[in-house]
Amino acid sequence: MSIEIKTIAIVGSGYMGGGIAQVLALSGATVRIADISEEIARKNYDRLLEEAAQFVADDLFPADAVERIRANVSPAASIEEAVADADFIEEAVPEKLEIKHATLARISAAARPDAVIGSNTSTILIGSLAEAVTNPERFLGVHFSNPAPFIPGVEVIPHATTAESAIAAAEQVVAATGKETARVKDSTGFVLNRLQYALFAEATQIADEGIASPSDIDTIVRTTFGFRLPVFGPFAIADMAGLDVYAFCYESLQTRWPERFATPDSLQKLVDAGKFGTKSGAGYLDVPADRTPELVAYRNRAYVAIKKLMDELGPAPIGPASTEAPATSTEAAAISTEAAGSSTEAAASSTEAHG
């Protein structure tokens, strides 16, 4: 199965689906949006244009974004109409299995047999969703994050029988938007939310124990290890810190939480083999030791650039109102409490977290 992706349908036109439609339209694709009724699809289409105009005013979208979105996006009268001629279909309805199953069944029945179907689910197993899809080898997870226009990463999650051509097609669609994909095996929570909620669980325990306030925990995260995350993931950070140092820190944590902070098997094996990360030229990512000076220079430049950007942006408008200028853009839409509501189920009430 190999197809050229020209026409895309988005089923679920709320803030998550609508944001996906915007970036796909800006990439040059022809996009049809559908929802539980034509009225809602048209209402959300108008909202997308209004948002785009605000994003242009805020220098977040290119100057011609409204015209391009108006030309490339259109609301459909029904799900069936939207998907009938689509090469690629993205389901973005609320994070409830029964709603997704019903929607995917309708999509499967009306779509071309060679159309690739993606789901924007953030936590539901793709294999479970595939049960509702005819020709499930064309189905996979394509998980954008909220706000979709601005978050650059997308999880691509095949299930056990997803065809390689379907994965390649999804990656092609995402690449055209300028976003970056990572392939993830079909496992509950995938990668993004498994990590995100693990961090949140630990943060709430720290707050509940009275060790630090939520505000101070947020400060520590965004100004210390979280500060590194725009340029380095956890394995690169560990390799640079020294895997032997990590092993020692685990031992220290185990004095109070022996099971919760048990040393990971892979870490202990690397340390036992004398592979300590960048300083030894071997670790999780095997960065050659002779590239360490280059890596350190990059790291330092990156951190200085990030700090300059943070200073330029100023503090986030969290907490009581101050005399600072109000934030720009349609932020209720863009932030949406990191929850991707879709009007496909009286949609504003959805609390699907997309990280």
C-alpha positions in Angstrom: 0.0 0.0 0.0 1.6 3.2 -1.2 -0.3 6.4 -1.8 0.5 10.0 -2.4 -1.0 12.2 0.3 -2.9 15.2 -1.1 -6.2 15.3 0.6 -6.6 14.9 4.4 -9.7 14.6 6.6 -9.8 15.6 10.2 -12.6 14.0 12.2 -13.2 16.0 15.3 -12.8 19.7 14.7 -12.3 21.0 18.3 -9.2 22.7 19.5 -7.0 19.6 19.0 -8.4 18.6 15.6 -8.7 22.2 14.5 -5.1 22.9 15.4 -4.0 19.9 13.4 -6.1 21.1 10.4 -4.4 24.5 10.6 -0.8 23.1 10.4 -1.7 20.6 7.7 -3.4 23.4 5.6 -0.3 25.6 6.0 1.8 22.7 4.7 -0.2 22.8 1.5 -2.6 19.9 2.0 -6.3 20.0 1.2 -8.1 19.4 4.4 -11.8 18.6 5.2 -13.0 18.8 8.8 -16.0 17.0 10.2 -17.8 16.8 13.4 -21.1 15.5 14.9 -22.9 18.0 12.6 -22.2 20.3 9.7 -23.2 23.2 11.9 -20.5 22.5 14.5 -17.9 21.8 11.7 -18.7 25.2 10.1 -18.6 27.0 13.5 -15.2 25.5 14.2 -14.0 26.4 10.7 -14.9 30.0 11.4 -13.0 29.8 14.7 -9.9 28.4 13.0 -9.8 31.4 10.7 -10.3 33.8 13.7 -7.5 32.1 15.6 -5.3 32.2 12.6 -5.8 35.9 12.2 -4.9 36.4 15.8 -1.8 34.2 15.4 -0.8 36.3 12.4 -1.2 39.5 14.5 1.0 37.9 17.2 3.7 37.0 14.6 3.0 33.3 15.3 1.8 32.4 11.8 3.0 33.6 8.4 1.4 36.8 7.1 -0.7 34.8 4.5 -1.8 32.1 6.9 -5.5 33.1 7.0 -5.7 33.1 3.2 -4.0 29.7 3.0 -6.1 28.1 5.6 -9.3 29.5 4.1 -8.2 28.1 0.7 -7.1 24.7 2.0 -9.6 23.9 4.7 -13.4 23.3 4.3 -16.1 22.0 6.6 -17.9 18.8 5.5 -21.6 18.0 6.0 -20.7 14.7 7.6 -17.9 12.4 8.6 -18.7 10.3 5.5 -18.4 13.2 3.2 -15.1 14.3 4.7 -13.4 11.0 4.4 -14.8 9.7 1.1 -11.9 11.0 -1.1 -9.2 11.4 1.6 -5.8 9.9 1.3 -5.1 10.3 5.0 -7.6 10.6 7.8 -6.8 11.8 11.4 -9.4 10.9 14.1 -9.3 13.5 16.9 -12.4 12.9 18.9 -12.6 12.7 22.8 -10.5 10.2 24.6 -13.2 7.6 25.3 -12.9 4.2 23.8 -16.6 3.9 22.8 -16.6 7.2 21.0 -13.4 6.4 19.2 -14.7 3.0 18.2 -17.9 4.3 16.8 -16.1 7.1 14.9 -13.5 4.8 13.5 -16.1 2.4 12.3 -17.9 5.2 10.4 -14.6 6.3 9.0 -13.7 2.8 7.9 -17.0 2.2 6.2 -16.9 5.4 4.2 -13.2 5.8 3.4 -11.3 4.4 0.4 -9.8 1.0 1.3 -6.3 2.3 0.7 -6.8 5.5 2.8 -4.4 5.6 5.8 -6.2 6.2 9.1 -4.5 7.8 12.1 -5.8 8.4 15.7 -4.7 11.3 17.8 -5.3 9.2 21.0 -2.9 10.1 23.8 -3.2 7.0 26.0 -5.5 4.3 24.4 -3.8 1.2 23.0 -3.7 1.5 19.2 -4.4 -2.3 19.0 -7.7 -1.8 20.9 -8.7 1.0 18.6 -7.8 -1.1 15.5 -10.6 -3.5 16.4 -13.1 -1.0 14.9 -11.1 -0.4 11.7 -11.6 -2.3 8.5 -8.3 -3.2 7.0 -6.4 -2.4 10.2 -3.0 -2.6 8.5 -3.7 1.0 7.4 -4.3 2.2 10.9 -1.9 3.7 13.5 -1.6 6.3 16.1 -0.4 9.8 15.1 -0.3 11.7 18.3 0.0 15.5 18.0 0.4 17.5 21.2 -1.6 20.5 22.3 -1.4 23.3 21.1 -0.9 21.4 17.8 0.2 24.5 15.8 3.2 25.1 18.0 4.4 21.8 19.6 6.9 20.3 17.2 6.9 16.7 18.1 4.5 13.9 17.1 4.4 10.3 18.3 3.9 7.7 15.5 2.5 4.5 17.0 1.9 1.4 14.8 0.1 -1.6 16.2 1.1 -5.2 15.6 -0.2 -5.4 12.0 0.3 -1.8 10.8 1.9 -1.8 7.3 5.2 -0.1 6.9 3.7 1.9 4.1 1.1 3.3 6.4 3.8 4.4 8.9 5.7 6.0 6.1 2.6 7.9 4.9 2.0 9.2 8.4 5.6 10.4 8.7 5.3 12.0 5.3 2.2 14.0 6.4 3.9 15.1 9.6 7.2 16.0 7.9 5.4 18.3 5.5 4.3 20.4 8.4 7.9 20.8 9.7 7.3 18.7 12.8 9.5 15.9 14.0 8.3 12.3 14.5 9.4 9.5 16.7 8.2 5.9 16.3 6.8 4.4 19.5 5.6 0.8 20.1 2.0 0.3 21.1 2.1 0.5 24.9 -0.4 2.2 27.3 0.5 5.9 27.5 3.1 5.5 24.8 6.1 7.6 25.7 5.0 11.2 26.1 2.2 10.6 28.6 4.0 7.8 30.5 6.9 10.2 31.2 4.6 13.2 31.7 2.4 11.5 34.3 5.3 9.8 36.0 6.8 13.3 36.6 3.5 14.7 37.7 2.9 11.8 40.2 6.3 12.4 41.8 5.7 16.2 41.9 2.4 15.8 43.6 3.9 13.5 46.2 6.6 16.0 47.0 4.0 18.8 47.3 1.8 16.5 49.5 4.7 15.8 51.8 5.2 19.5 52.3 8.8 19.4 50.9 8.1 22.3 48.5 5.1 24.2 47.2 3.6 23.5 43.7 5.0 26.9 42.7 8.5 26.2 43.9 8.4 22.7 42.4 7.5 24.3 39.0 10.4 26.7 39.4 12.8 24.0 40.1 11.7 21.9 37.1 11.7 24.7 34.6 15.0 26.2 35.8 17.1 23.0 36.4 16.6 19.7 34.7 13.6 20.9 32.7 15.7 23.7 31.4 17.8 21.1 29.6 15.0 19.3 27.9 14.5 21.5 24.8 17.8 20.3 23.5 18.6 17.0 25.4 16.5 14.0 26.3 16.9 12.0 29.5 19.5 9.6 28.0 21.7 12.4 26.6 21.5 14.2 30.0 22.5 11.0 31.8 25.4 10.3 29.5 26.7 13.8 30.0 26.3 13.8 33.8 28.0 10.4 34.1 26.2 7.1 34.4 28.4 6.2 37.4 27.1 9.4 39.1 23.6 8.4 38.3 24.1 5.0 39.8 25.5 6.6 43.0 22.5 8.9 43.2 20.1 6.0 42.9 21.9 4.4 45.8 21.3 7.5 47.8 17.6 7.6 47.0 17.3 4.0 47.9 18.1 4.8 51.5 14.5 6.0 51.7 12.7 4.4 48.7 14.5 1.2 47.9 11.9 -0.1 45.5 10.7 3.1 43.9 14.2 4.2 43.0 15.8 0.8 42.3 18.7 1.2 40.0 17.6 0.5 36.4 19.1 -2.8 35.1 20.4 -1.2 31.9 22.1 1.5 33.9 23.8 -0.9 36.3 25.0 -3.1 33.3 26.6 -0.1 31.6 28.3 1.0 34.8 29.6 -2.5 35.5 31.0 -2.6 32.0 32.9 0.7 32.6 30.6 2.6 30.2 30.0 5.9 32.0 28.6 8.0 29.2 30.4 10.8 27.3 33.5 10.8 29.5 34.2 7.2 28.6 32.9 7.4 25.0 30.2 4.8 25.6 26.9 4.9 27.3 23.2 4.9 26.3 23.9 7.0 23.2 27.6 6.1 22.6 28.9 9.6 22.0 32.6 9.3 21.0 34.9 10.8 23.7 36.6 13.0 21.1 33.3 14.8 20.5 32.9 15.7 24.1 34.4 19.2 23.7 32.0 19.9 20.8 29.1 18.6 22.8 29.9 20.7 25.8 30.3 23.8 23.6 26.9 23.1 22.0 25.3 22.6 25.4 26.7 25.8 26.8 25.5 27.8 23.7 22.1 26.2 23.9 21.6 26.9 27.6 22.6 30.6 27.2 20.2 30.9 24.2 17.4 29.4 26.2 18.0 31.7 29.2 18.0 34.7 26.9 14.7 33.6 25.4 13.2 33.0 28.8 14.3 36.5 29.9 12.8 38.0 26.7 9.5 36.2 27.2 9.3 37.1 30.9 7.4 35.2 33.5 4.4 33.2 32.5 1.0 34.8 33.4 0.4 32.3 36.2 -1.1 33.4 39.5 -2.7 36.7 40.5 -2.9 39.4 37.8 0.0 41.9 37.8 0.7 45.2 36.1 2.5 43.4 33.3 1.0 43.4 29.8 -1.6 40.7 29.2 -0.6 37.7 27.2 -1.4 37.8 23.5 -3.3 35.4 21.2 -6.4 33.4 21.9 -4.8 31.7 24.8 -7.9 29.9 26.1 -7.8 28.0 22.8 -4.0 27.5 22.7 -3.6 26.5 26.3 -6.9 24.7 26.8 -5.4 23.5 30.1 -3.3 21.1 28.0 -6.6 19.3 27.4 -7.7 18.6 23.9 -11.4 19.1 23.8 -13.3 18.1 20.7 -16.7 19.3 19.8 -17.4 15.7 18.7 -18.9 15.1 22.1 -20.4 18.4 23.3 -16.8 18.8 23.1 -15.8 21.6 25.4 -16.2 19.2 28.3 -13.5 16.8 27.1 -10.4 16.7 29.4 -8.1 14.7 27.1 -4.6 15.6 28.1 -2.1 15.8 25.2 1.0 17.0 27.0 
